[in-house]
Amino acid sequence: MSVRIYGIVNCDTVKKARAWLAERGADVAFHDFKKSGVPADRLSAWTETLGWQPLVNRQGTTWRKLDPATQTAVVDAASAMALMQAQASVIKRPVVEWPDGRITVGFAPADWATRLPA
């Protein structure tokens, strides 16, 4: 079973994460939000598992460019998911589905090293 990584191909963090996984010979499937969109079923599963807060990147350029009314309207899972569907770049990246079924957000090499099969 492979590691499934979701993100945007031009994102620096996604580039680092993919390179890190490739260096370790991980079997990786990549889903590009820009080319293939945000899969609604996966977004729902991530939100159910992690909550919506870790998925919304409030530090990124996309969030900062949103008008204040749009930002303040993100108050729960439904409003966050609607924004993430409409603006995939607001999703913190990468979102990773590991072979053991766990889901992580962001690139954390020390944590990731424990998740790869030996």
Biotite code that builds the C-alpha atoms (Angstrom):
import biotite.structure as struc

atoms = struc.array([
    struc.Atom([0.000, 0.000, 0.000], chain_id="A", res_id=1, res_name="MET", atom_name="CA", element="C"),
    struc.Atom([1.313, 3.443, -0.866], chain_id="A", res_id=2, res_name="SER", atom_name="CA", element="C"),
    struc.Atom([1.466, 6.768, 0.890], chain_id="A", res_id=3, res_name="VAL", atom_name="CA", element="C"),
    struc.Atom([-1.116, 9.127, -0.603], chain_id="A", res_id=4, res_name="ARG", atom_name="CA", element="C"),
    struc.Atom([-0.049, 12.772, -0.584], chain_id="A", res_id=5, res_name="ILE", atom_name="CA", element="C"),
    struc.Atom([-2.389, 15.640, -1.412], chain_id="A", res_id=6, res_name="TYR", atom_name="CA", element="C"),
    struc.Atom([-1.265, 19.138, -2.236], chain_id="A", res_id=7, res_name="GLY", atom_name="CA", element="C"),
    struc.Atom([-0.175, 21.535, -4.931], chain_id="A", res_id=8, res_name="ILE", atom_name="CA", element="C"),
    struc.Atom([2.788, 20.659, -7.116], chain_id="A", res_id=9, res_name="VAL", atom_name="CA", element="C"),
    struc.Atom([4.354, 24.149, -6.880], chain_id="A", res_id=10, res_name="ASN", atom_name="CA", element="C"),
    struc.Atom([4.106, 24.360, -3.077], chain_id="A", res_id=11, res_name="CYS", atom_name="CA", element="C"),
    struc.Atom([7.598, 24.403, -1.520], chain_id="A", res_id=12, res_name="ASP", atom_name="CA", element="C"),
    struc.Atom([6.508, 22.290, 1.453], chain_id="A", res_id=13, res_name="THR", atom_name="CA", element="C"),
    struc.Atom([4.947, 19.697, -0.843], chain_id="A", res_id=14, res_name="VAL", atom_name="CA", element="C"),
    struc.Atom([8.143, 19.644, -2.929], chain_id="A", res_id=15, res_name="LYS", atom_name="CA", element="C"),
    struc.Atom([10.231, 19.019, 0.205], chain_id="A", res_id=16, res_name="LYS", atom_name="CA", element="C"),
    struc.Atom([7.842, 16.321, 1.407], chain_id="A", res_id=17, res_name="ALA", atom_name="CA", element="C"),
    struc.Atom([7.795, 14.512, -1.925], chain_id="A", res_id=18, res_name="ARG", atom_name="CA", element="C"),
    struc.Atom([11.595, 14.676, -2.197], chain_id="A", res_id=19, res_name="ALA", atom_name="CA", element="C"),
    struc.Atom([11.953, 13.360, 1.370], chain_id="A", res_id=20, res_name="TRP", atom_name="CA", element="C"),
    struc.Atom([9.658, 10.418, 0.614], chain_id="A", res_id=21, res_name="LEU", atom_name="CA", element="C"),
    struc.Atom([11.423, 9.712, -2.697], chain_id="A", res_id=22, res_name="ALA", atom_name="CA", element="C"),
    struc.Atom([14.829, 9.651, -0.951], chain_id="A", res_id=23, res_name="GLU", atom_name="CA", element="C"),
    struc.Atom([13.481, 6.921, 1.305], chain_id="A", res_id=24, res_name="ARG", atom_name="CA", element="C"),
    struc.Atom([12.048, 4.882, -1.552], chain_id="A", res_id=25, res_name="GLY", atom_name="CA", element="C"),
    struc.Atom([8.458, 5.285, -0.399], chain_id="A", res_id=26, res_name="ALA", atom_name="CA", element="C"),
    struc.Atom([5.698, 4.215, -2.747], chain_id="A", res_id=27, res_name="ASP", atom_name="CA", element="C"),
    struc.Atom([3.846, 7.504, -3.207], chain_id="A", res_id=28, res_name="VAL", atom_name="CA", element="C"),
    struc.Atom([0.676, 8.476, -5.026], chain_id="A", res_id=29, res_name="ALA", atom_name="CA", element="C"),
    struc.Atom([0.275, 12.244, -5.487], chain_id="A", res_id=30, res_name="PHE", atom_name="CA", element="C"),
    struc.Atom([-3.006, 14.118, -5.875], chain_id="A", res_id=31, res_name="HIS", atom_name="CA", element="C"),
    struc.Atom([-2.661, 17.672, -7.183], chain_id="A", res_id=32, res_name="ASP", atom_name="CA", element="C"),
    struc.Atom([-5.460, 19.934, -5.947], chain_id="A", res_id=33, res_name="PHE", atom_name="CA", element="C"),
    struc.Atom([-4.934, 22.340, -8.862], chain_id="A", res_id=34, res_name="LYS", atom_name="CA", element="C"),
    struc.Atom([-5.296, 19.668, -11.543], chain_id="A", res_id=35, res_name="LYS", atom_name="CA", element="C"),
    struc.Atom([-7.756, 17.272, -9.926], chain_id="A", res_id=36, res_name="SER", atom_name="CA", element="C"),
    struc.Atom([-9.582, 19.402, -7.380], chain_id="A", res_id=37, res_name="GLY", atom_name="CA", element="C"),
    struc.Atom([-10.228, 18.626, -3.739], chain_id="A", res_id=38, res_name="VAL", atom_name="CA", element="C"),
    struc.Atom([-11.948, 15.249, -3.389], chain_id="A", res_id=39, res_name="PRO", atom_name="CA", element="C"),
    struc.Atom([-15.082, 15.982, -1.341], chain_id="A", res_id=40, res_name="ALA", atom_name="CA", element="C"),
    struc.Atom([-15.132, 12.516, 0.237], chain_id="A", res_id=41, res_name="ASP", atom_name="CA", element="C"),
    struc.Atom([-11.511, 12.835, 1.370], chain_id="A", res_id=42, res_name="ARG", atom_name="CA", element="C"),
    struc.Atom([-12.020, 16.379, 2.682], chain_id="A", res_id=43, res_name="LEU", atom_name="CA", element="C"),
    struc.Atom([-14.978, 15.132, 4.687], chain_id="A", res_id=44, res_name="SER", atom_name="CA", element="C"),
    struc.Atom([-12.928, 12.230, 6.088], chain_id="A", res_id=45, res_name="ALA", atom_name="CA", element="C"),
    struc.Atom([-10.001, 14.506, 6.987], chain_id="A", res_id=46, res_name="TRP", atom_name="CA", element="C"),
    struc.Atom([-12.317, 16.957, 8.710], chain_id="A", res_id=47, res_name="THR", atom_name="CA", element="C"),
    struc.Atom([-14.040, 14.173, 10.604], chain_id="A", res_id=48, res_name="GLU", atom_name="CA", element="C"),
    struc.Atom([-10.712, 12.682, 11.706], chain_id="A", res_id=49, res_name="THR", atom_name="CA", element="C"),
    struc.Atom([-8.631, 15.800, 12.396], chain_id="A", res_id=50, res_name="LEU", atom_name="CA", element="C"),
    struc.Atom([-11.186, 18.556, 12.798], chain_id="A", res_id=51, res_name="GLY", atom_name="CA", element="C"),
    struc.Atom([-11.335, 21.486, 10.395], chain_id="A", res_id=52, res_name="TRP", atom_name="CA", element="C"),
    struc.Atom([-8.908, 23.799, 12.195], chain_id="A", res_id=53, res_name="GLN", atom_name="CA", element="C"),
    struc.Atom([-5.644, 21.973, 11.301], chain_id="A", res_id=54, res_name="PRO", atom_name="CA", element="C"),
    struc.Atom([-6.674, 21.896, 7.643], chain_id="A", res_id=55, res_name="LEU", atom_name="CA", element="C"),
    struc.Atom([-7.182, 25.639, 7.201], chain_id="A", res_id=56, res_name="VAL", atom_name="CA", element="C"),
    struc.Atom([-3.861, 27.395, 6.648], chain_id="A", res_id=57, res_name="ASN", atom_name="CA", element="C"),
    struc.Atom([-4.425, 30.773, 8.280], chain_id="A", res_id=58, res_name="ARG", atom_name="CA", element="C"),
    struc.Atom([-0.756, 31.684, 7.791], chain_id="A", res_id=59, res_name="GLN", atom_name="CA", element="C"),
    struc.Atom([-0.728, 31.327, 4.016], chain_id="A", res_id=60, res_name="GLY", atom_name="CA", element="C"),
    struc.Atom([-1.035, 33.867, 1.242], chain_id="A", res_id=61, res_name="THR", atom_name="CA", element="C"),
    struc.Atom([-4.442, 32.624, 0.127], chain_id="A", res_id=62, res_name="THR", atom_name="CA", element="C"),
    struc.Atom([-5.949, 33.145, 3.579], chain_id="A", res_id=63, res_name="TRP", atom_name="CA", element="C"),
    struc.Atom([-4.385, 36.597, 3.919], chain_id="A", res_id=64, res_name="ARG", atom_name="CA", element="C"),
    struc.Atom([-5.814, 37.636, 0.546], chain_id="A", res_id=65, res_name="LYS", atom_name="CA", element="C"),
    struc.Atom([-9.364, 36.715, 1.572], chain_id="A", res_id=66, res_name="LEU", atom_name="CA", element="C"),
    struc.Atom([-11.584, 39.582, 2.569], chain_id="A", res_id=67, res_name="ASP", atom_name="CA", element="C"),
    struc.Atom([-12.220, 39.856, 6.321], chain_id="A", res_id=68, res_name="PRO", atom_name="CA", element="C"),
    struc.Atom([-15.878, 38.872, 5.949], chain_id="A", res_id=69, res_name="ALA", atom_name="CA", element="C"),
    struc.Atom([-14.902, 35.583, 4.295], chain_id="A", res_id=70, res_name="THR", atom_name="CA", element="C"),
    struc.Atom([-12.306, 34.902, 6.974], chain_id="A", res_id=71, res_name="GLN", atom_name="CA", element="C"),
    struc.Atom([-14.696, 35.552, 9.857], chain_id="A", res_id=72, res_name="THR", atom_name="CA", element="C"),
    struc.Atom([-17.363, 33.391, 8.216], chain_id="A", res_id=73, res_name="ALA", atom_name="CA", element="C"),
    struc.Atom([-15.166, 30.296, 8.713], chain_id="A", res_id=74, res_name="VAL", atom_name="CA", element="C"),
    struc.Atom([-16.538, 29.203, 12.073], chain_id="A", res_id=75, res_name="VAL", atom_name="CA", element="C"),
    struc.Atom([-17.252, 25.487, 11.786], chain_id="A", res_id=76, res_name="ASP", atom_name="CA", element="C"),
    struc.Atom([-16.619, 22.375, 9.704], chain_id="A", res_id=77, res_name="ALA", atom_name="CA", element="C"),
    struc.Atom([-19.277, 23.195, 7.119], chain_id="A", res_id=78, res_name="ALA", atom_name="CA", element="C"),
    struc.Atom([-18.032, 26.728, 6.446], chain_id="A", res_id=79, res_name="SER", atom_name="CA", element="C"),
    struc.Atom([-14.397, 25.601, 6.438], chain_id="A", res_id=80, res_name="ALA", atom_name="CA", element="C"),
    struc.Atom([-15.105, 22.751, 4.021], chain_id="A", res_id=81, res_name="MET", atom_name="CA", element="C"),
    struc.Atom([-16.993, 25.090, 1.682], chain_id="A", res_id=82, res_name="ALA", atom_name="CA", element="C"),
    struc.Atom([-14.005, 27.456, 1.633], chain_id="A", res_id=83, res_name="LEU", atom_name="CA", element="C"),
    struc.Atom([-11.507, 24.602, 1.118], chain_id="A", res_id=84, res_name="MET", atom_name="CA", element="C"),
    struc.Atom([-13.572, 23.258, -1.793], chain_id="A", res_id=85, res_name="GLN", atom_name="CA", element="C"),
    struc.Atom([-13.745, 26.717, -3.372], chain_id="A", res_id=86, res_name="ALA", atom_name="CA", element="C"),
    struc.Atom([-10.111, 27.678, -2.670], chain_id="A", res_id=87, res_name="GLN", atom_name="CA", element="C"),
    struc.Atom([-7.891, 24.606, -2.480], chain_id="A", res_id=88, res_name="ALA", atom_name="CA", element="C"),
    struc.Atom([-4.842, 26.773, -1.782], chain_id="A", res_id=89, res_name="SER", atom_name="CA", element="C"),
    struc.Atom([-6.197, 27.540, 1.694], chain_id="A", res_id=90, res_name="VAL", atom_name="CA", element="C"),
    struc.Atom([-5.680, 23.901, 2.727], chain_id="A", res_id=91, res_name="ILE", atom_name="CA", element="C"),
    struc.Atom([-2.535, 23.375, 4.787], chain_id="A", res_id=92, res_name="LYS", atom_name="CA", element="C"),
    struc.Atom([-0.191, 21.099, 2.860], chain_id="A", res_id=93, res_name="ARG", atom_name="CA", element="C"),
    struc.Atom([0.591, 18.383, 2.425], chain_id="A", res_id=94, res_name="PRO", atom_name="CA", element="C"),
    struc.Atom([-2.252, 16.243, 3.637], chain_id="A", res_id=95, res_name="VAL", atom_name="CA", element="C"),
    struc.Atom([-0.956, 12.680, 3.850], chain_id="A", res_id=96, res_name="VAL", atom_name="CA", element="C"),
    struc.Atom([-2.860, 9.423, 4.120], chain_id="A", res_id=97, res_name="GLU", atom_name="CA", element="C"),
    struc.Atom([-0.510, 6.775, 5.497], chain_id="A", res_id=98, res_name="TRP", atom_name="CA", element="C"),
    struc.Atom([-0.742, 3.034, 4.824], chain_id="A", res_id=99, res_name="PRO", atom_name="CA", element="C"),
    struc.Atom([-1.879, 2.448, 8.419], chain_id="A", res_id=100, res_name="ASP", atom_name="CA", element="C"),
    struc.Atom([-4.908, 4.696, 7.821], chain_id="A", res_id=101, res_name="GLY", atom_name="CA", element="C"),
    struc.Atom([-3.634, 7.682, 9.753], chain_id="A", res_id=102, res_name="ARG", atom_name="CA", element="C"),
    struc.Atom([-3.791, 11.184, 8.348], chain_id="A", res_id=103, res_name="ILE", atom_name="CA", element="C"),
    struc.Atom([-1.296, 13.990, 8.894], chain_id="A", res_id=104, res_name="THR", atom_name="CA", element="C"),
    struc.Atom([-1.142, 17.614, 7.796], chain_id="A", res_id=105, res_name="VAL", atom_name="CA", element="C"),
    struc.Atom([2.121, 19.421, 7.110], chain_id="A", res_id=106, res_name="GLY", atom_name="CA", element="C"),
    struc.Atom([5.641, 18.121, 6.670], chain_id="A", res_id=107, res_name="PHE", atom_name="CA", element="C"),
    struc.Atom([7.236, 16.684, 9.809], chain_id="A", res_id=108, res_name="ALA", atom_name="CA", element="C"),
    struc.Atom([10.275, 14.517, 8.937], chain_id="A", res_id=109, res_name="PRO", atom_name="CA", element="C"),
    struc.Atom([10.832, 13.169, 12.460], chain_id="A", res_id=110, res_name="ALA", atom_name="CA", element="C"),
    struc.Atom([7.216, 12.025, 12.709], chain_id="A", res_id=111, res_name="ASP", atom_name="CA", element="C"),
    struc.Atom([7.141, 10.755, 9.149], chain_id="A", res_id=112, res_name="TRP", atom_name="CA", element="C"),
    struc.Atom([10.213, 8.578, 9.705], chain_id="A", res_id=113, res_name="ALA", atom_name="CA", element="C"),
    struc.Atom([8.239, 6.584, 12.281], chain_id="A", res_id=114, res_name="THR", atom_name="CA", element="C"),
    struc.Atom([5.392, 6.020, 9.820], chain_id="A", res_id=115, res_name="ARG", atom_name="CA", element="C"),
    struc.Atom([7.347, 4.503, 6.949], chain_id="A", res_id=116, res_name="LEU", atom_name="CA", element="C"),
    struc.Atom([7.652, 0.729, 6.878], chain_id="A", res_id=117, res_name="PRO", atom_name="CA", element="C"),
    struc.Atom([11.132, -0.512, 7.739], chain_id="A", res_id=118, res_name="ALA", atom_name="CA", element="C"),
])
